[in-house]
């Protein structure tokens, strides 16, 4: 009994201690300039802000895996869908785009959805020959859809192609797009979940992997939607612009009082504004997640996760509950995707790499402690800090280790390979945590 009490006491203090260590690392990054730290608050706050966005993404994955044991390997796709929202919601409308083909595109999409709904109803209601009926409906619907869709898309992409060539946005507040990003991801999760959640867990992994790659491929190739690989820039932001602050006399005086240049001070101020917004969203999601986890619904989800057969025997609809938590987790991931694009001010579909936006997020959840919301946040910020600093620390470490070696092929090869140290570092961290803390740094209670 005393051993269990001692272990519980140690676990209680583990999270605050690790968060304190993280705080020290960020302070050192902002104040100390040497081979290990940049000595720039702009850099430190930039890492922290992206760490907060990663923490929100990790919370979404933790809801799916830690609450319900759902293995989502298409995180990158749901992030990309969330990132599409600021483009469609907050950018300014493109002159002539809607007149060229906007209404026809919406009508074509409605026809496509109607075709799927009609095919589903035919499959449910018909008793004989339903296979041929569904096939005929799908073929006819596809032909009509393409007949409407293709000319409309060509008209939109021909409208000012050098500068725009896309449908444009609605010019609404960018903060609204964060909510819309969650809705986009939730809608995709509903579609995937309705198909795959009633099957074995490995089918869900395959489905999410496929849908993630499909979403990224669509964003890359459908220029009318978000300009494809030509990217969308100048996405509105909810915080001031640096140049505006630098031209403000009051801010110039404020920067002088801090013994900082206006350029440096404006960058720090903008990052602090972003940090405040991100913290509000993060804390709100944690609050809701903790309330849900401690509610009867949360206890039911963990019971389903631990033993689906027993939960079904008690009359629980396992598939419906899995669909609920899968949609909720994906919505949180979508919100994070919209926040990331808002901070970057750029929508670049080629940047959505599964290694960065799926594998690394899973490392964050596993290292932090799946099933524990605070553990997911801690793991996200810690792993993101190490991911960024490994790019600096890796070459320095390789240079130190190879300093006794004579100049030549081996030393040159090792130095050239130092850029890949971040991948080795992430694998090493994951292995060490799985070996010495298999339930994560802050395990589930």
C-alpha positions, 0 to 999 in steps of 0.5 A, a space after each residue: 500500500 505504501 509503495 502505491 501511495 508513494 508512486 501516486 505522490 511521485 506521479 502527482 508532482 511529475 507533470 509540474 516538474 516537467 512543465 517547469 523544466 520546459 519553462 526554463 528551456 524557453 527562458 534560456 532560448 529567449 535570453 541566452 545566446 550560445 551554441 545551444 540557444 538563440 538568445 531571441 524571444 522572437 524565436 522562443 515565442 515562435 517555438 512556443 506558439 507552434 507547440 501550443 497548436 501542436 498541443 491542441 492537435 495532440 489533444 484531438 488525437 488523444 481523445 480518439 486514442 486515449 479515450 476510445 482506442 481509435 487509431 487515426 493515422 490520417 491526422 494530416 488530412 484533418 489538419 489540412 481540411 481545417 487549414 482550408 477554412 481560413 481561405 474560404 471564410 476570411 480571405 476577400 472574395 475574388 471579383 468575378 469568380 462566383 459569377 463565372 462558376 460559383 453557383 454551378 460548382 455548388 449545384 454540382 456538389 449538391 448533385 454529387 451528394 444527392 446521388 450518394 444519398 439516393 444510392 444509399 436509399 436504393 440499397 436499403 429499400 430495394 430487395 431485388 436487383 438493388 446492385 444494378 439499381 445502385 450502379 445505374 444511379 452512381 453512373 448517371 449521377 457521376 456523368 451529370 456531376 462532371 457535366 456540371 462541375 468541369 465547365 464551372 471549375 474551368 471558368 473559375 480557374 480562367 478568372 484572373 489566373 495569374 493572381 487568383 484563379 480560385 473561388 475566393 473567400 467570404 471576407 468574414 472574421 478569421 476567428 470564425 474560420 477556426 470554428 468552421 475548420 473544426 466543422 470541416 474536419 468533423 464532417 470528413 470524420 463522420 463520412 470516414 467513421 460511418 464507413 470504417 468504424 463498424 469494422 476492425 480497428 485496422 480498417 479504420 487505420 487504413 481508411 484514415 490513412 487513405 482519406 488523409 492522403 486524398 484530402 492533401 491531393 485534392 488541395 494540391 490539384 484543385 486550383 479553383 478551391 485554394 489555388 493548389 500548389 500556387 498557394 494562397 497568401 495574405 490570409 487575414 490575421 486576428 492580431 496587429 501587423 508588425 509594420 503597423 506597430 513599427 509605424 505607431 509612435 506610442 509603440 516606438 516609445 514602448 519599444 525604447 523603454 524596453 531597450 529593444 528595436 521596434 522591429 524586434 519588439 513588434 515581432 515579440 508583441 505579435 507572438 504574445 498576442 498569438 500566444 494569448 489566443 492559442 492559450 485561451 483555445 487550448 485551456 477551453 478545450 482542456 476544460 471541456 475534455 476534462 469535464 467530459 472525461 470525468 463524466 459518465 460519458 467519459 467513464 463509458 468511453 474508457 470502459 468501451 476502450 478497455 473491453 468492447 465485448 463487455 460494454 456491448 453486453 451491457 447494452 452500449 452502442 459501441 459503434 455510435 460512441 466510437 463515431 462520437 469521439 472520432 468526430 469530436 477529436 477530428 474537430 479539435 484537429 481541424 481547429 488546430 489546422 485553421 489556427 496554424 494557417 492563420 498564424 502562418 498567413 499562408 496556405 501551402 498544400 505541399 507542406 502537409 507531410 505525414 511525417 510532420 503532421 501525423 507521425 510527430 503528433 503521435 510521438 507527442 501523444 505517446 511520450 506525453 501519456 495517452 489518455 491524459 490530456 495534460 500529458 498530451 499537452 506536455 508531450 506536444 510542447 516538449 517534442 516540438 521544442 526538441 524537434 526544432 532544436 535538434 536541427 541546431 543541436 544535431 550538427 553541433 553534436 556531430 561536429 563535437 564527436 567527429 572532431 578527433 577524426 581526420 578530414 576525409 570521407 567518413 567525417 564529411 559523410 557524418 557532417 552531411 548527415 547531421 541535418 537528419 539528426 532530428 529524425 534520429 532524436 525523435 526515434 531515440 526519445 520514443 524508444 527511451 520513453 517506451 522502455 522506461 515510461 511505457 505509459 508516458 511521462 504523465 500517464 493516465 490515472 
